[in-house]
Amino acid sequence: MIFKVYYQENRFEVPVRENTQSLYVEASTEREVRHHLKDRNFNIELVQLLEGQHLEYEQASQDYKVESIDA
């Protein structure tokens, strides 16, 4: 499954829409995604499962690059 993660680059930064970054992670569960990113200094706002037309829309973006979690 593909998850889109919305985050701030600094764990202590107050979430502001204009500063929100995103990345895509392939994992089985949201828990795996959060565990994979725990060592990064991110303030994670939302982990969203992408599927169907929403996933197709995101895949059409030039910024679509997926990180895969190696088990």
Summary of the structure (lengths in Angstrom):
residues: 71
radius of gyration: 12.1
end to end distance: 13.9
largest distance: 33.9
contacts: 168
relative contact order: 0.31
helix: 27%
strand: 34%
